[in-house]
Amino acid sequence: MLNVSEVSKTFFPGTVNERRALDDVNLQLAAGDFVTVIGSNGAGKSTVLNTVAGRITQEKGVVELENRDVSKLKEHQRAAQIGRVFQDPMAGTSPNLTIEQNLSLADRRGYSRGLRLGVTASKRERFAEALKVLELGLEDRLRAKVGLLSGGQRQALSLLMATLSQPKVLLLDEHTAALDPQRAELVTRLTTKIVKEQKLTTLMVTHNMAQALEVGNRLIMMHEGRIILDVSDEEKEKLAPGDLLAEFSKIKGAVVDDKTMLQ
């Protein structure tokens, strides 16, 4: 389904700020895989997502989606096949548009919109039905401006928008990190439900090691632009956050604690 092969990316090459963000990364996701990604800041986690999405271009390597090389396609050219939810709840929605208008834009992501009625009666009915999955009562507030919603509601809506057109790949970039624990738990539960129901191939970056172990069927750990650990579903069920810290300590050559992984 998704194949990242020998991908490398260096920021600010040839300057004093040169930084190797990705170093010959190889990552393959089969259809329906839900892979969580952990690692300290600067490990390359978000850079992998940005490379898959087409937001940045690697200087070496190939990104393939369903056996098609998409390495040279721009972000907007991949948008119809790739959904994404960002850490900032404000990033995935337009506050001045209504809920139904935001959903209408998401419904046409990656396609030419043209001049047509944005929200038809049939679309409104479909959007209302889709919103029921969130269990937040937003199906009764279709014409409310998104800017009036709470951060948790906006992030849940962003998740729905990212998956509305059933993308080939879903990218989640620490999408619960900015939420309070209760809302984070809600969005995590909704994520698991939607991914499972739609059988979405998903790549989720998180700093929460407990979350990384609880969701998905596979876990990878990154450090200094490389994948240093790749854990299958069966192995993951036997691990605890302390085991991941111990593994990271081996790589670092020093004892680390939760704070190190969360920085």
PyMOL commands that set and color helices and strands:
alter all, ss='L'
color gray80, all
select helices_A, chain A and resi 45-53+75-78+99-107+121-134+138-140+146-148+151-163+181-198+209-214+233-236+241-252+258-262
alter helices_A, ss='H'
color red, helices_A
select strands_A, chain A and resi 2-11+19-29+34-38+60-65+68-69+82-85+169-173+201-205+218-223+226-232
alter strands_A, ss='S'
color yellow, strands_A
deselect
rebuild
show_as cartoon
